[in-house]
Amino acid sequence: MKITNEIYQVGGGEYSAPQDAAVYLICFNDHAALVDAGCGYGQNRILNNIRKCGISPEAIEYLLITHCHFDHTGGIKALKEILGFKTVAHELDAPFLERGDPHVTAASWYGSPMESFPVDIKVSGSRQEIPLGGREILALHTPGHSPGSMVYVTESQGNNVVFAQDVHGPLHPDLLSQREDYLHSLEILLNLQADILCEGHYGVVRGKKKVSTFIRQFMNA
């Protein structure tokens, strides 16, 4: 699904496999990045969808991880072996991926093992800029759903685009969720004033007012 001339949804649900969270593709000047990778069950469909966007999968330089949970990360190891991109995650979620923790990643919820893989770029602190094709993608630490949850922010065709997977939660002790951190992170999301919100399970929300309404519904849930 085309979101802007530079951003597409290439995985998640009907696009790849029912268990997958959304997978988004960003391409700036023939340099590309994926946001998350799903469970891995629909890998071939994701690769074909990338090609249908007119982009070679080999152009993918980064896999931007929003958080460590299996429906977002289970497919990363296999894709990394094929494409050789660099993985990016917050340092607080990276250990669960690097040791294949089945509980904090929620892989056990899916009855699947979590295949470990190295995190090449560990974001520390609250923010880090990632260069792509002469442009910038801003990674912001937004803990709560997981300790190292992040959102990615960029500009495309005059739109402020925010990739914020699992805005809705859930919060669960097995996931090391923290409600106070989660509510603070929702405030951060509101303050970004996104024109387009690319979410993990609710799809794409367009328009500042609609994005604000979408985020606010979870603040009192």
N, C-alpha and C positions, 0 to 999 in steps of 0.2 A: 504493500500500500504506500503510495506516494504521499508524504506529509508536506514537504517543500521540494524544491528542485534538487536539494542536497541531502535530504533526510527521508528515510523509508522505514516502514515496519516490514521485516523479513522473516519473523518467526513469532510463535506464540499461538496457541489454540488452532484455529483452522489453517493457519499459515505453515505450521510445522507438526506439532503433536499436542493432544489435548492437555497433557500435564505441563507443558511449557508456559512459563511466563513470557511476556513480550520480549522480542529481540529487535533492536533498532540498529539501523545502518546510517552512518554519517560519512559523507564523501566531500572533501574540500580539495579542489584542484587535483583530482586523481589520487589523492591520499585518503585512505578510508579507515574507519574504526567501527567496531561493533559495541553496542551496549548490551551486555549479558549474552547468554548462549543457550538458554533453555536446559532441559534435562539431558539432552543428547539423543533422545529417541527420534527426533526429526532432523538429524544433521544433514542428510542429503537434500531434503526439501529446503532447508535454510540456504545451503550453498547454491542450489538452483535459483532460489528467489533473488539472491545477490546478483547472479548473472543476468536475470530478467530485468534488473534495474540498470543494466548496461555497465556494470562494475565487475571487474575481475576479483574473485576472492583473494587472489595473491596480492592485491593492493591494500589489504587490511593490515595496518601497522600496530593497532592496539585493540585489546579486548578490555573494555571499561566495565568493571564489576561494580554493580550498585551495592550488593551485599552478598554474603556467603551462602545463601540458601540454595538448596539443590535444584529447585525449579528455575533458577537463574544461572547456575554454575556447573551443573552435572555434565554438560556437554563441552566444557572448556578444554579438558585435557586432550580429547580426540581432535578437536578443531585446531588446537595449538600444534599438535604433531603434524597436521597436514599443512597449515599455513605459516607457522613460525612467528606469529605476532608476539608482542610483549603484553603481558597481563598487568593490569593496574587494579589495586585494591587498597583500602585503608589498612594501616598496620594493625588495627585492632581486630579485623576480620581475617587477615592473611593467615594466621596460625591454624585456623580451623580448616582452611583450604589446603595448606601445605602438609598437614598430617591426615587429611581425609577424615575429619571428625564426623561420624554419622549422626550425632545428636544435635549439636549446635547448627549444623548445616541442614538439619531436618531430612537428610537422606533416608533415615530410618522410617520417616512418615510415608515414604514412597516405596518402602521395601527394597531399596537399592543401596549398593555400596557407594561411598563417595570416593571417586578416584582422585588421589592427591596430585597436585601439580605445583610448580614453583610460581610465586608471585614476583614478577620482575621489577615492578615499580610499586613500592609501598608508600602510600601517602601518609605523612605524619602531620599532626596538628589539624587545623580547621580548614585549610584550603591549599590547593596546588594547581598551577596552570599546566595544561598539556598541549604542546604544539602539534598542529595537524595541518599540513598543506598551506603553511603561511598564515594560518588562523590560530585561534586559541579555544580550548575547551576548559572551563573552570570546574574543578572537582571540589565539592564542599562536603564536609563531614556533617552528617545529619543522623546522629545515633538515636536509638530508641527501639526500633524494630529489631535491630541487631546492634552490637557494640560499635561496629565499623561501617554502618550504613552510610552511603554517599549519594548525592545527586550530582548530575553533570549539567552544566549550563553553557549554552553557546548562542550565537546569533545566526539566523539564516533568512535571507530575503526580507530583512527588516523586522523579523520576529525574534523575540526573546524566547528561546526554546529550552525547556527544562525536562531532563530525563530523571524522573523520581519514581522508582519502582516501589510498590507496596506502601503507598501513602496511607492506605487503609489499615496497615498492620498485617497480621494480628500481633498481639503481645502475648508472649508465653514464656514461662520460666525456663523451659528447655532451650529456648532460643536466646537466653540471657537478655530478654527485653527489659527496658526500663521506661515506665510510663512518663515520668517527669521529663526525661530526655526526649521522648517521643513528642510530647506536647510542645516542647521548646523547638524541636525540629520542624513541626508544622508551622510555627510562627516564622521560622526562617523561610520556608517555602512560600508563605503568603507574601513576605517582604520582597521576594524575587520578582513579583508581578509578571509572571509568565504570560506570554501571548498564546503559547502552545505548551501543554503539559503532556508528556509521553509517559504513561503509567504502565505498571507491569501486568495488571489484570483487568483494568477498566478501559484500556486502550488510550486513544488520543482525545484530549479535551482542548477545545479551541476557544479563544477569547478570554480576556482578563477577568471579566465578571464570572463566566462559567467556571474558570479555573479556581477563582477564589471561593465560589460556592461549593465546588467539589471538595476542596481542602477543609473548609470550615465544618462540613458535616461530620468529620471524624474527630473534631476537637472536643465535642461533648458526648462522644459515643462511649 
